[in-house]
Amino acid sequence: MPKLLEIEGLKTQFYTSAGTVKAVDGITYDVNAGETVAIVGESGCGKSVSAMSILRLIPDPPGKIVEGSINFQGQDLLQLTEDEMRDIRGKDIGMVFQEPMTSLNPVLTIGRQLTETLEEHLGIVGETAHARSIELLGLVGISEPDRRLVQYPHHLSGGMRQRVMIAMALACEPKLIIADEPTTALDVTIQAQILELMKELTRRLGVALIVITHNLGVVARYADRVNVMYAGKIIESGTAEDIYHNPRHPYTLALLKSVPRMDLPRQAKLDPVEGQPPDLTRLDDGCAFRPRCRFAVKKCEQKFPPLEKIKGPHVAACWEKEKVAKSARTIPTSKTKRMRKAS
């Protein structure tokens, strides 16, 4: 399968009064055509910054991409001019932002914001653009789409605004869609519809999808591969089966164990990830997860473990992978199977 996107050694930093924030610290991964790749982790681990780096939307100052390469269809996006990047954004790479109210223009109608994309990238104008806009709103489950076109973002609910953002991302049938928490504010039924729609697009048109999410159920059902991020680094990567059935990093294991289980009594307590995420301005040479890790050893303080191959595409960065694997066997297989079936 051809590589559509290849990210190598990407580092993005923010220079603040408190120090240098290493938001993305040397991540490497790729996305194949038609593939769905999920990026999972706690808030502040660098998921959204890595996505914004792909589109070169990092505000400078205070942020800057300081190292690495982002090859999309054989060209390094970091070497393109701003005009060349503007042609790629929206046309070849679509983006579903996490906060639709701050991403939509409050003084333009929904229809104008959809047709503007079509005019700019595809040259579609007039009645053709109007008809395409109605079609897009219908695809994402918005009722009375012709009436919605003349409304403004503040007329719509949060869920409907998110659906408009998804429609805009789909407008030009891009080769890659980056979805940053795409189902925020949507109820469970609509979440499933939207995710099925996006997954169908990847199957039908060969469009690749990067999904940034906290929802492990979403990852289990829709992702082909999963990257788990912590403190700006990818600490485990593999197929969805690898991550759910054979986790090798303590953080991945902790995320899985923190998911509520239906086979336990109602009064049973959750098993949350203990502690707090680290201060990204004060990282040392050791593993950033060690203060929260029950598998930590002396070596974890001295050197960050490299990503080592487990089997196939499965890699993990941990000095105590075998102990983690042994502990992971205590998670019932039926639990992960249910998560793979969940929507």
N, C-alpha and C positions, 0 to 999 in steps of 0.2 A: 504494500500500500504506500503511495507516494507521501512524502512529508510535506504538509502544507505550511506548517509553522515550526520553526526550530529556534528555541531560546537557549543561549549558551552563556553561562557565567554572568547573568544579569544582576547588576547592583544599582539600587536606587536609594539615594540618601537625602535627608532633609537637614538643613543647617539652621538650628534654632539657638536661642539664648541659653537653653539648658544643655546644649551639646549637639553632636551629630547623631541623628536618628538613622540607624541602618535598617530602613523599612523593608528592603529586599536585599538579601545578602548572598549573592552568588547562586541564584537558582538556574537549573538547567532542565528543560523538558521539551518535548515535541508534541505536535498534534497532527494526526493523519487526516487526509480528506475523508469526510463523512463520519468522523469519529467524535464521540462525546467524551470530553475529559473534564473531570470535576476537580476543583481545588477546595479543600476542606481545612478548617481550623478556627480557632477562637478569634474574636474581634481583636484587631491590632496586630495580627500575625503577618500581615503583608499581602493578603489575598487581593484586595481591591487595588493596592498600589501596583502590584505586578500586572494587573489587567490594564490600568491606566498607562503603565509604561509601554505596553504593546502599541497603544494608539498615540503615544507621545503626548499625553495630556497632563503630565506632571507640571504643576506651576513652578516656574523658575524666575525669581526666588520664591520660596526657600528650597525647593526640591531640585534634584538633578540626577540624571542617569549617568553614573560615573564609570561604568565598566560593562562589558559584555556585548552581545550581538542579538538581534531579533530578525531572523531571516523568514520572510513571508514570500512564498512563491519564488524563492531563489534570490530575492533582493533584501539587503539589510535595511530595515526601516530606520535605523539610527543614522544612516548616511543620506537619507532623502531630505530634500528641501521642505519647507513648511507647505508650499503650494502642492508639491507631490504628495505629501501626507494628507492634505485636505481632499485630494481626489480619492484616496484609499478609504478614508473614514466615511462610513455610511454606504459606500458602494461595494467595496471588496470585504470590508470588516464592519459588521454592524455591532452596536453596543446597546445593551439594556442596562441603564443605570439604576442604582439602588434607590435613589430618592427622586421619584418622578416629579414632585412638585417643584423642586429646585432645578430640574433638568428641562422641563417644558417652559417655553416662553410665555409668561403670563399675559402679554398684550397681543398675542396672535391667536387666532382661532385654531381649533384642532385641525380643521381642514387645511388651513394655510401651512401649518407645520408639516403635514404629511405631503402636500403637493410640492412644497419647497424642496424636499429631498428628491422627489421624482423629477422635478425640473432640472435641478442642479446636476444630478448624476446620470439620468436616463434621457433627458430632453423631452419628457412627457408633459404636455400642457393641456389646458382647457378641459373639455368634457372627458377626455381620456384619463387625465390625472384625477378628475373628480370621481369617475367610476372606479378607478383603481383604489382610491382612498376608501370608498364605501366597502369595497371587497376586503380590504385589509382589516377594517374595523369589524366586519362580520366574522372574519377568520379568528379573531381573538376574543370572540364572544360578547361584543358590545351590541346591545339591542338598539333598534332604530338608528343605524349608523348614519343615515343621511341627515338626521336631525342633529346628531352629535357634531357633525362637521362645522356647524356654525356656532358652536359653543366654545367657551374658553376653559382653560384648565381648572379654574376655581369653581366652575359649574359641576365638575365631576367628582365622584368619590375617589378615595385613595386607590382602591382597587381598579377602578376604570382608568385612572390616570396611568397606572402601571401597564394596563393592557394597551393603551395608546403608545406607550414607549416601546412595547414589544412589536406593535404594528409598524412603527417607524423603523425598527431594526430589521424587520422582514421586508420592507418596501422594495429594496433593490435586489432582492435575492442574493445576498452576499455569499462569499465562499466560506467565511468564518463569522460566527456570532459569539460575542462575549456577553454572557448574562450574569450580572452581579446581583445576586439575590432576586431572581426574576419573578418570584411569586410573593413578594412582600405585600402584605395587606389583602391578599386574596383568600377567599374561603377554600376549604379543602377540595370541594368539587371543581371549582374553577382552576385551582392549582393543577389538578390532574389534567384538565382539558388543555391548559396552556402548555404544560410540559409534554403532553402527547403530541400537540401540534408542532412544537419545536423539534421533538424527536422524529416525527414524520418528515419534517423538512430535511433533516440530515439524511434520512433514508432515500427520499424521493429525488433530491437534487444533489446529493453528495456534499451537503454543507456541513462543515465541522462546527462543533459547539463546545465552548468552554463555559462551564457552569460553576459559579462561585456560590457556595451555600454553607449554612450550618446544619441543614436538614439531612441527616444520615439516611433517612428513608428515600429522599429524592436521589441521593447518590447511588444507593443500592439498586434502585430500579432503572435509572436512566444512564448511568455512566459506564463507559467501556473501560476507562482507566481512571485512577484516582491519585492525586498528589496531596499529601497531608503536609501542611505548613505549620511551622512553629518558630516564632522569633525571627521572621524574615528568611528562613531556610526551608527547603523541602526535606523533611526528615524521614519520609517513607513514600514510596511510589510503587504502583503495581496495578493489576487488573482489579475490578471490584471484588472478584472472588478472592484474590490474594489478600486484600485489605480486610475483608469481613471474616474470612475463614482462617487466615494465617497471619494475623498482625505480628510484626516483629519489633515495633518501637513502643515503649511504655506509654507515650502520649496517644498513639492510635488505640492502644488497648484501653486506656482510660476513657477515651471518647466513646468507644463501643460499650463499655460497662456503665456509662452514665445515661444510656438510653433507657427510658422506662420499659419494663417488661410486663406483658400481659399474663404471664404464667406464674406471677408471684402474688401473694395476698395483697389486698388494697392497703393495708397498714405498713407494708414493707417500705423501708426508706430507700431513696435513690442513692446511687454510689457516684457522687460528683467528682470532678477533677479537683483535687485539693490545691490550695494555694492560689497565687495570682500570676498572670503573665509577667515576664521580666521587663525591666526598664531598658528599652532599646538603645539608650545612650550610654549604658554602663555594662555592656556585654564584654566578657573576658574570652580567653581562648578555649575554655571548656564548653561542655554541653549546657545550653541555656535551660534545659528542662530539669537538670539535676536537683534543684531545690524542691521540686514537687514529685520527684521520682523515688519510688520505693526500691528500685533496682540499682540505684546509683552506687558506684564504687570510686575509689581514689582516682583512678584513671580518668573518670568523667570530669574532674576538676582541671586536669592538665591539658587535655586536647579534645577538640571536637571530633567525634568519630566520622569517618568518611562514609559515603553511601556505598554499601557493599551488596553485591548481587546475592539474592537468595535462590531464586529459580526463575528462569525466563526474564520477563521485564520487571520482576519484583525486586526492589532494592530497599534497604533501610540503613539509617545512620544510628547505630547503637552498639556499645561495647558488650552489652549483655543480651544479645538477640535470642540466644537459646533459652535463657531464663524467662524472657517475655513469651516465647513460643509455648513453653511449658505451662505458664500461667493462663495463656489464652485458651488452652484446652478446657478450662473450666467454664467457658461461655457455651451454653447449649447450642448445638448446631441448629436446632429448630428455630431458635431466636433469630439467627442470621438469615435463615431461609425465609422467615416471615418478613424480615426487613427487605429482602430482595423482591418479595411479592407486593410490598406495600406501595401505595401511590401517594 
